[in-house]
Amino acid sequence: MDTHFIPAFTDNYIYAVTAGTACWVIDPGAAEPVLDWIQQYRCPPTAILCTHHHADHVGGVAALAARFKIPVYGANTRIPALTHPLQEGKYAIDGVPVTIMELPGHTRDHLVYLVDQQLFCGDTLFAAGCGRLLEGTPAQMLRSLDRLAALPDATQVYCAHEYTLGNLRFARHLEPDHPILRDRQRRAERQRLAGRPTLPSTIGLERASNPFLRVREPSLIAAVQAHDISVPNDPLSIFTALRSWKDQFQ
């Protein structure tokens, strides 16, 4: 299985995933960059997979589905041109095994796709960060992140935005002397200067350095309570305070 990055807008990644005769487009927020990729690689799509309904993830779905006469997979009818509504479980798409996880938080009906140790997680988990809570609750998002953190360390993380440097800046503001964060920031800076994505990450790296997956660790709890001493030290309170702090961080 091969995964190709298709940049869109200022910081989105659309993914083209090829496996045998299958060629999936994941979260096509715009049709034009996908069409350019198809022309370059001579790989007509066989399906569209959507993690959630936001316009920067589905803006190109209808045009691509109509042009190539292909199925569209997603959670519900908030996905344009949807043909195959999905729920949590195991599926075969174009004969390729896919595990679907329902992970509310960013939206109330966000899906992620796990294919051969590659996780396409939309706006739930980011490199060194997580999605904003636009529809879900902190408790839902924390449960969703805990489920992702339980995946094997080697699972590759393909999120939908190039937010890594901004997320690492916040993470290092929390823990300026954290050695993994320091090294990760330096590596990400080199990657971006070279015009390369900072992705994929791995679940192991996220578990070791992503503050939103570390809300039970004493050092992270101490950093949050140093910012606001009134925050209780239970995981949900730490996560809620951390997400609110990140929303306001400049």
C-alpha positions, 0 to 999 in steps of 0.5 A: 500500500502506498500513500501519497500527499496531495496538498490543498489550501494553506495546510490541508493534506488530501491523501491518495492511497493505492493498494493493488487496483484500489485508489482511494481519495481521502478527505478531498476538500477540493477537486482540482489538486486531486485531478492534477494528481490523477493526471500526473500518476494516471491513477483514476480513483476507485472510492472516496473516504471521508472522515467528517463533513467540514468543507475543507474535507469534502468540498471536492467530493461531489465533483470527483464522485460525479466525474469518476462514478465512484462510491463515497464512504462516510458517516452520514448524509452530511457528507456530499454524494454519500453512497455508503454510510459507515459505522464502527467496525471492519469492512472491505473496500475494494477488497482491502480490509479497513477498520472504522473507528467512530471518534466524536470530539471534533465533530459528533460523527467523526470517523477514522480509517485504519488500513494496514497500520496506517491511520487516517485520522482527519481532525481528531489527532494531529502531530503533537496536538488534537482537533478543536471541539467544534461539536463534541465534548471534552469527555468525548474527545479524551475518550477518542484520543485514549482509544487512538493512544491504545493502538500499536506504537508503530501505527503511522498517523496521517492527519489532515493538516500540517499543524505540527510546528504550531502544535510543537510551539505550544507543547514546548511552551508547556514543557520547554526542557522536554527532550523529545519535544526539543528534538521533534521541533528541530526535525520538523523545522528542517522538514518544513524548510525543505518543503517536506511534510512533517507526517506521518507521525506514529502513535508511539511518538504521539504517546511520548510527546503529544500533550493531549495524550499525556494528561495523566503524566505528572510533568504535564499535570504540573505544567497545566496547574502552573498555568492555572492552579485551580485545575483539578488533577484528574485527566478530564479536567487537565484535558479540558484546561489544556484544550482551552489554553491551546485555543487561546495560545498565540 
